[in-house]
Amino acid sequence: MIFFWAFVIGGFICVIGQLLFDIFKLNPGQTLSILVVTGAILDGFGLYEPLIDFAGAGATVPITSFGNSLVHGAMAEAETHGLVGVVTGMFEVTSAGISAAIIFGVIGALIFKPKG
């Protein structure tokens, strides 16, 4: 049953993104920002963790999980290190993903001929 709910919740998040493209005519940057901020707000109110517990990968794979990770890390570090922890906590949790995206982007640009 966990696979079913992961598919439904992950698909629903993707449908929201597609609707932002099609109905509201937002560009990819705007849509990405809205989804990241939505994930951050949901985590700020303590609603994203129960969603992850319920849907598993359906809630952790879409981009909303990035916003969740930013806020989750910032709040955890803020409890131990205060205001400085807010800044360091965001990057501590997400640095591996950001670093991987940069490294694989550079490798992809070296292997393939980028357009532009």
C-alpha positions as a printed NumPy array, in Angstrom:
array([[  0.   ,   0.   ,   0.   ],
       [  2.982,   2.335,   0.607],
       [  3.779,   2.243,  -3.122],
       [  0.25 ,   3.272,  -3.991],
       [  0.298,   6.284,  -1.666],
       [  3.794,   7.27 ,  -2.785],
       [  2.544,   7.257,  -6.371],
       [ -0.618,   9.213,  -5.544],
       [  1.047,  11.88 ,  -3.388],
       [  4.08 ,  12.264,  -5.664],
       [  1.804,  12.409,  -8.681],
       [ -0.403,  15.014,  -7.001],
       [  2.611,  17.243,  -6.323],
       [  3.628,  16.893,  -9.973],
       [  0.082,  17.7  , -11.118],
       [  0.202,  20.904,  -9.07 ],
       [  3.449,  21.85 , -10.811],
       [  1.976,  21.081, -14.225],
       [ -1.113,  23.157, -13.454],
       [  1.121,  26.083, -12.512],
       [  2.718,  25.763, -15.964],
       [ -0.471,  25.279, -17.965],
       [ -3.139,  27.35 , -16.239],
       [ -1.143,  30.146, -14.659],
       [  1.485,  30.255, -17.451],
       [  4.359,  30.402, -14.969],
       [  7.876,  29.735, -16.15 ],
       [  9.972,  26.891, -14.676],
       [ 11.797,  29.179, -12.24 ],
       [  8.579,  30.544, -10.791],
       [  7.045,  27.087, -10.519],
       [ 10.169,  25.71 ,  -8.874],
       [ 10.224,  28.567,  -6.371],
       [  6.552,  28.123,  -5.486],
       [  6.986,  24.399,  -4.874],
       [ 10.143,  24.853,  -2.77 ],
       [  8.514,  27.591,  -0.681],
       [  5.398,  25.447,  -0.253],
       [  7.51 ,  22.584,   1.086],
       [  9.293,  24.995,   3.416],
       [  6.032,  26.437,   4.736],
       [  4.542,  22.996,   5.275],
       [  7.626,  21.96 ,   7.249],
       [  7.517,  25.181,   9.239],
       [  4.019,  24.267,  10.394],
       [  5.064,  20.67 ,  11.064],
       [  2.936,  19.219,   8.254],
       [  5.592,  17.846,   5.9  ],
       [  7.056,  15.169,   8.194],
       [  3.672,  13.428,   8.629],
       [  3.316,  13.562,   4.832],
       [  6.71 ,  11.87 ,   4.464],
       [  5.721,   9.238,   7.025],
       [  2.52 ,   8.592,   5.074],
       [  3.742,   8.765,   1.473],
       [  7.451,   7.917,   1.727],
       [  9.247,   8.604,  -1.552],
       [  6.124,  10.276,  -2.928],
       [  6.882,  13.174,  -0.598],
       [ 10.702,  13.032,  -0.524],
       [ 11.456,  12.877,  -4.25 ],
       [  9.592,  15.979,  -5.584],
       [ 11.155,  19.437,  -5.261],
       [  8.917,  20.317,  -2.32 ],
       [ 11.178,  18.089,  -0.24 ],
       [ 14.075,  20.481,  -0.88 ],
       [ 12.175,  23.283,   0.848],
       [ 11.346,  20.869,   3.635],
       [ 15.038,  19.988,   4.026],
       [ 16.101,  23.634,   4.128],
       [ 13.673,  24.559,   6.892],
       [ 14.105,  21.299,   8.78 ],
       [ 17.877,  21.736,   8.936],
       [ 17.62 ,  25.409,   9.837],
       [ 15.171,  24.765,  12.659],
       [ 17.213,  21.879,  14.064],
       [ 20.422,  23.909,  14.116],
       [ 18.649,  27.018,  15.442],
       [ 17.68 ,  25.066,  18.553],
       [ 21.311,  24.257,  19.325],
       [ 23.288,  27.199,  17.878],
       [ 20.795,  30.063,  17.803],
       [ 20.603,  32.499,  14.912],
       [ 23.888,  31.337,  13.349],
       [ 22.464,  27.811,  13.247],
       [ 19.673,  28.961,  10.945],
       [ 22.145,  29.773,   8.184],
       [ 24.482,  26.846,   8.721],
       [ 21.661,  24.346,   9.22 ],
       [ 20.148,  25.01 ,   5.8  ],
       [ 23.395,  24.216,   4.032],
       [ 24.429,  21.35 ,   6.283],
       [ 21.417,  19.243,   5.344],
       [ 21.257,  20.124,   1.641],
       [ 24.954,  20.51 ,   0.792],
       [ 25.355,  16.956,  -0.52 ],
       [ 22.5  ,  17.361,  -2.999],
       [ 23.65 ,  20.788,  -4.142],
       [ 27.246,  19.587,  -4.522],
       [ 26.142,  16.533,  -6.5  ],
       [ 24.042,  18.705,  -8.831],
       [ 27.019,  20.992,  -9.512],
       [ 29.487,  18.138, -10.027],
       [ 27.199,  16.133, -12.312],
       [ 26.297,  19.301, -14.216],
       [ 29.961,  20.017, -14.909],
       [ 30.604,  16.396, -15.903],
       [ 27.575,  16.457, -18.203],
       [ 28.79 ,  19.72 , -19.79 ],
       [ 32.228,  18.191, -20.378],
       [ 30.899,  14.972, -21.895],
       [ 28.088,  16.425, -24.017],
       [ 28.019,  19.476, -26.224],
       [ 25.842,  22.078, -24.483],
       [ 23.569,  24.203, -26.662],
       [ 23.715,  27.891, -26.408]])
